[in-house]
Amino acid sequence: MRHDVACWVAVFEALIIEELHTLRKFCANLQGVCMNTLESFRRINREELIDRFIYELPILRSRVGMTQDEISEIIGVSRQTYSSIETRKRKLSWTTYMSLLMVFYFNTDTREALESADLFPEDLKNTLMINHRREENWGVDR
């Protein structure tokens, strides 16, 4: 009986050591992925993207057929704030840019316009894993 227990203990120790080794490899790989993602994110010129995006806002909004009220409600800002952004009286924050980008990217009427104007660069998509999530949730493309 003691021999059986000792065998099981040895098996469990071996499994734990193997799992720890696998976990260390996984963590090292994850760290590498995170560093690559961070580097990719740092290469994104936020100010340039925001400046170009602002000029396209009225066009994108009209393509989806939404009012300023509707867009502002979706992204969580007041209509006055959104109007000021669209008329370039107020600076567009990165957070609001990302919110608007998601609204327009996941709309079939505006996705192509975003991509053709390079307002959602591949580095940013890769950082957010947008293509992977889209494929995972919807199949290759919808």
C-alpha positions in Angstrom: 0.0 0.0 0.0 2.8 2.4 0.9 4.5 1.6 -2.4 1.3 2.6 -4.3 1.1 5.9 -2.4 4.7 6.6 -3.1 4.1 5.9 -6.8 1.2 8.2 -7.0 3.1 10.9 -5.2 5.9 10.5 -7.7 3.5 10.7 -10.6 1.8 13.8 -9.2 5.2 15.5 -8.6 6.2 14.7 -12.2 3.0 16.2 -13.5 3.3 19.3 -11.4 6.9 19.8 -12.6 5.8 19.3 -16.2 2.9 21.7 -15.7 5.2 24.3 -14.2 7.6 24.0 -17.1 4.6 24.4 -19.6 3.4 27.4 -17.6 6.8 29.0 -17.7 6.9 28.6 -21.5 3.4 30.0 -21.8 4.3 33.0 -19.7 7.5 33.7 -21.7 5.5 33.5 -24.9 2.8 35.7 -23.5 5.3 38.3 -22.4 6.7 38.3 -26.0 3.3 38.7 -27.5 2.5 41.6 -25.1 5.8 43.3 -25.9 5.1 43.0 -29.6 1.6 44.4 -29.1 2.9 47.3 -27.0 5.5 48.1 -29.6 2.9 48.0 -32.4 0.6 50.2 -30.3 3.4 52.8 -29.8 4.0 53.0 -33.5 0.4 54.3 -34.0 0.4 58.1 -34.5 -2.7 58.9 -32.5 -2.8 62.6 -33.3 -2.5 62.0 -37.1 -5.3 59.4 -37.0 -7.6 61.7 -35.0 -6.9 64.7 -37.2 -7.8 62.7 -40.4 -10.8 61.0 -38.7 -12.4 64.3 -37.7 -12.7 65.4 -41.3 -14.5 62.2 -42.2 -17.0 62.2 -39.3 -19.9 64.0 -41.0 -19.5 61.7 -44.0 -19.3 58.6 -42.0 -22.3 59.6 -39.9 -24.4 60.4 -42.9 -23.5 57.0 -44.4 -24.9 55.2 -41.4 -27.9 57.4 -41.5 -27.7 58.6 -37.9 -28.2 61.9 -36.2 -25.7 63.6 -33.9 -28.0 62.7 -31.1 -28.0 59.0 -32.0 -24.2 58.8 -32.4 -23.6 60.7 -29.2 -25.9 58.4 -27.2 -24.1 55.3 -28.5 -20.6 56.6 -27.6 -21.6 58.2 -24.3 -21.1 61.9 -24.9 -23.6 64.8 -25.1 -24.9 65.9 -28.4 -23.2 69.3 -27.9 -19.9 67.6 -27.3 -20.2 65.4 -30.4 -21.3 68.4 -32.5 -18.3 70.4 -31.3 -16.0 67.5 -32.2 -17.6 67.2 -35.7 -17.3 70.9 -36.3 -13.7 70.8 -35.0 -14.4 73.2 -32.2 -13.4 70.6 -29.6 -10.5 68.1 -29.6 -11.4 64.5 -30.1 -10.0 62.3 -27.4 -8.4 58.9 -28.1 -11.1 57.2 -26.1 -13.9 58.9 -28.1 -12.0 58.2 -31.3 -11.9 54.5 -30.4 -15.6 54.5 -29.6 -16.5 56.1 -32.9 -14.1 53.8 -34.7 -15.9 50.8 -33.4 -19.3 52.2 -34.3 -18.3 52.8 -37.9 -16.1 49.8 -38.3 -18.8 47.3 -37.3 -21.2 48.9 -39.7 -21.1 47.5 -43.3 -21.9 50.9 -44.8 -18.8 52.6 -43.3 -16.2 49.8 -42.8 -14.9 50.1 -46.4 -14.6 53.9 -46.1 -12.6 53.6 -42.9 -10.2 51.1 -44.5 -9.8 52.9 -47.8 -9.0 56.1 -45.9 -6.6 54.2 -43.6 -8.4 55.4 -40.5 -8.2 52.0 -38.9 -4.6 50.9 -39.6 -3.6 47.3 -39.4 -1.3 47.9 -36.5 -4.2 49.1 -34.5 -6.4 46.2 -35.6 -3.7 43.8 -34.7 -3.2 45.4 -31.3 -6.9 45.1 -30.6 -7.1 41.7 -32.3 -10.1 42.9 -34.3 -9.6 40.6 -37.2 -9.2 37.6 -34.9 -12.3 38.5 -32.9 -14.4 39.1 -36.1 -13.4 35.7 -37.5 -14.0 34.0 -34.1 -17.4 35.5 -33.6 -18.7 35.8 -37.2 -16.8 33.5 -39.4 -14.4 34.9 -41.9 -16.4 38.0 -42.8 -19.9 39.1 -42.5 
